[in-house]
Amino acid sequence: MIAVVFANAQVVASDAPSVLRLAMVQPGDIAIVAIVFGTVGSIAFPIVRAWARRLEGRTSATLPLAGVEERLERIERAVDAMSIEVERISEGQRFVTKLLAERAPMQIPPHTL
């Protein structure tokens, strides 16, 4: 319907006042309004989107943190157990090295070709 009104306004523009003149709207005013709304929309949309993500992140961030302390305790215990086992292995290696060093040197057979 708006296209019809604008089409009719262009047809009778020579004889009668146009629709834009009747509404007291200048053609440049429409461009200014479009620029203002476009600018406000391009600034407001990312801000609202970031705010919504922040609100969404608050609820989802608290749920996984509930089991983190328990998991960290288990990891800490596992690391402690591994360090004790590594210390036992190194003690055993030192003992075997000491025994081999105390032995009499082996006689190396002469190399014959």
Beta strands, then each sheet from edge to edge (+ up, - down):
end
